[in-house]
Each structure stands twice: as C-alpha cells, then as structure tokens.
Amino acid sequence: MALNRTMIKFFRHIRQRMIKENRVSKYLLYAIGEIVLVVIGILIALQINNWNNYTKDRELEEQYVSGLIVDLQADSLSINKLKVDSDEQVRRKEKLCEYLDGGSFPEDSIHHYFSKQWGMSVGFNPTTTTFDEMKSAGRLNVIKDPALRSRIIKTYNKYQTFINGGQAYYERHRGELRKLAFQDPGVFDAGILKNPIHPNIVEALKNDELRNWILANYAVTVNVDLQGIQEVNDQLLEQLRTYHSEHQRQ
C-alpha cells in the first residue's frame, strides 16, 4: 500500500507539471501508465494478502490435523477397552443362551454368565475437542483435501449415531434388566456385585420377563457397532497420519 501511495504522488507531480506545460499527449501516456502501475500494485498487494492467508490456513490445517490425531488416538483406546469387555459379554451371553436352551452348566458358571449381561456399561464418550472447535469456528474447509474432510465428518457422525442409537438402546435395556435383577432382594441384592455366586440364580432365570430381557439386551448389536466405530477410527487415523506426514515433507 505504501508503494501505491508513492506511485500516485509521483504521477500526480508529473501530471501537474505537464498540464502547466500544455503537453496533453504525453500527459495521456503518463495517465495511462499511472493507471497500469496502480492496477499492478493492487494486484501485487492482493497476491501477497492471498499468500499470507494461504500460509495461515495451512498452519491452522496442520494444527487441526495434529489435534484430530491426538483426539482419535484417545478414542481408539476407549473403544478398544469397551470392545474387550463387550467381546467377553457376548461370549458369556452365548453360554447363557445355551443354558436357557436346555444346556447343563454348574450353578456358579450360570451366575458368572448372567452377571455380565447387566453389569457392563458402555458409556462411550468420544474426544471431540478439535472437531468441535473446527465446527464452531466455521473452519472445516481449512482441511484442503475434500476426501479427508468428508471422512472426518462421517467419522464423527458415526460416533454420534452409535451414541444416540445402539448405545442408548443398550443402556436402556441394561437398566430394565438391572431393575429386574434387584427387584427381589431375596434373589438379587447389592451383595451380588461382590459375590457373583448366588444360590437362587437357577430359580430366578425361570422368570420369563428376565429371560426375555437377557435375550434382547442389545449386547451383540453394541459389539458389532463398537467394531464399526473402531474401523472408521482406524481408517481416519491412518489417513490423517499419512496426510500430516506428506505435508511435513513439503
């Protein structure tokens, strides 16, 4: 901008001198030159401004990508821990279903299989610090690669679908199963949490309502959903790491 002011002042001085000398043709040439140089100066200033904005965007993009990697790594650990517990829950449910179908198991094993069906809370709470900041600032488009940007949005949408869907259904059914488990203090009481062996478990499982809630407790559905969000988490993490590595070398 200082360059523009200097040029304008210089040409104004020449223009005034030529007007005084009545040199119209040369004045017109200088006037045209003045316009051209001013336009060039403006274009240069715009180019510099655009370059500065581009540089700032790339720095912000790198900051967001690094933040997303950290957040997703934390999510991956949480999902993996939940998946391990969920795998065990599904394994025990399969054994319990065998018993309900007429299989023969020791009484302490039956209680061992049953206790996991209402004792496991999912409670997946993803780390969305970076993604929330990008959304609130309206800077999702700072991620230059449209495919990567799309995968980021889809991953967090899948998280939310799981939380509002499979996880919510599971927790609601688990709550109903817990109420049934605690409704008869003579069969289930607070001590059940400390001592998984209870002499009345066989009798309790004759209750049709209890059996139905066990069969419909969404344990398998949640297990499949956890596998799904783990996969999208892994895919996005890999893509972000590759993207970050490539841009570090540029």
N, C-alpha and C positions, 0 to 999 in steps of 0.2 A: 504493500500500500504506500509506503514511503517512496518507492520507485515511481509509482504513478503520479504522486504529487510533484515530485521533482521534474518529471517529463512535462506535466501540464504547465508548470511555472515557466519552464524553458521555452516551450512553444508559444505560450502567451506573450512572452517578451519579444520573440521573433515576429509574431503576428502583428503586434502593435507597431513595431518598427516598420514593417512592410506596408501597413496601412498608411502610416505617415508618409512613406516614400511613394505611395500610389503604385506599388508593384503587385497588381492584382493576380496575375498568372502565377507568379512564384508563391504568393500568399496561399492560393488554392492548393498548390502542391504541398506546401508545408501543412496546411489544414488537413489534407488527406493523410499525410504522414503522421500527423498528431493523432488522428483517429485510429489509424492502424496500430500505432505503438501503444495507445491506451488499451485497445482491444487485446493486444498481445499481453500486456501487463496484467489485465484482468484474467485472461486465460491461464497465465502462469500462476497467479495467486490462487485461482480455483484448483489448479492441478496440485499445488503444494498443500492446500487445505484438504483435498481429497486423499492425498497420500498420507497426511497426518491422521485423518480419520480411519483410513485403512489400517495403518500401523496400530492405532489404539484398539481397533476391532480385533486384530489378530492377537494382540496381547491379552485382551479380555477373553477371546476364544480359548487361548491356552490356559488361562486361569480357570475358566469354566470346565474345560475338559479334565484338568487335573483334579478339580473338586468333585466332578462326577465319578472319576475313577476311585477316589477315596470313599465316597458315599456307597458306591456299588460293591466295593470290597467288604465294607461293614455289613451290607445287606446279604452278601454271599455267605458270610459266616453265620448270620442269624438263620437264613433259610436252611443251610446245611445242618445246623443243630436241630431245627424243627423237623427236618426230613428224617434224621436218625431216629428221633423219638416217634415220628409218625410211622416209619417202617416197622418199628417194634410194636406199635399199637395195631397195625394191620395184621402183623404176624399173630399176635395174641387173639385178635378178633376171629381170624380164620380157625384157630384152635377152639375158641369158644363156640363158633358156629358148628364145628364138628361135634362138640358135646351136645349142643341143642338139637342136633340131628340124630342123636342117639349114641354118640361115641362115649367111650368109657375113659375117664381120667381121674386121678386122685383128687380128693376134695381141695387140698391146698393149691393144686395146679389150676383148678377151675376158678378159684378166687384170684389167683395170680393173673389169669387171662382176663377176668372181668374187671379188675380194679383199673386197668389201663384205659378202659373204654370211657370212663367218666372222669378220670384223674388227670388227663392231659389237656392243657390249654394251648391253643395255637398262638394267638396274640402276635402276629407278625406286624411290626411297626417299622416300615422302611425309613431309611435316612434320606430325606428329600430336601435337605438344606440348599444344595446348589441348584437343583431343578426349580424349587420354589422361588429362589432369588432371580433366576433367569425369567420365569414367568411374570413375576411381579414387576420386574424392570422392563418387560417387553423386549427382551434381548435373545429370544430363542433363535432368531435369524442370524445371530452373530456366529453360529455354527455354520461354516461356509458350505460344507458338504450336505446337500439336501437328503441323501440317503441316510447319513448318520443322524441328522436332525430328526428324521422320521422315526428311526429306530429308538431314539431317546424317548420321544413322545409315546410311542407304542409300548415301550417297556414300563414306563410309569403308569400308563393307562391300565396295563395288565395287572400291575400291583394293585391298583385301586379296585379293579374288577374282582380280584381274589378277596380283598378285604371286605368288600360290600356283598360278595356273593358266597363262595364256598366257605370262607372263614366265618362269616356271620351266621350262616345256616348251621355250621358245625357247633359253634359256641351256644347257639340257642338250643340245639338238641342235647348237647352235653349238660346244659343247665337243667333241662327237664329230667334227664337221666339221674343227675345228682339229687334232685328233689325226691325222686322215687327211691334212690338209694338211702336217703336219710329219713324218709317218712316214717319208718318203723324202727324206733331206737332199739327194739329187741333183736333186730336183724342187722341193721347198719347204724353205726354211731360214729362219733368223732374218732374213736379208737381205731377205726378201720384204716385211717391214714397211717397209723404207726404199726399196726399189726395186720398184714394182709390175709391172715388165716382166720376164717370165721366159721364156726360150726354149722350155721344155718344157711350157708350160701346155696346149697342144693335146693332147699325148700324155697328160698327167695326166687330162684330162677324159674320156678314153676308159674310165676306170675306172668300172664300173657302180655300185659302192658309193658312190663320191664323187658321182656324178651323182644318185643317189637321195637322199643326204643334203642335197644342194643343193635338190632339189625339195621336200623335206619339212622345211625348216629353220624353219618357222613364221613366216617374215618377214611374210607377208601377214596372218596371224592377229594377230600383235602389232601391226601397223599399224592394223588395224580396232579392236583393243582400246584402243590409245592414243587413237584418235579418240573412243571411247566414254567413257573416263575424262576426256578433255578436255571433253566435252559436259556431263557431270554436274558437273564442277568449275565450269564457266562458269555453269551454272544455279544452283548453290548460292551462288556468289559474288554473283550478281545479286540473289538473294532475300535474302541476308544484308545486302547494302548497302542495299536498299530498307527492310528491317526496321529497320536501325540508323538510317537517316535519318528514318523515321517516328517512332521513339521519341525521337529527339533533339528533335523539334519539340513533343513533348507536355509 
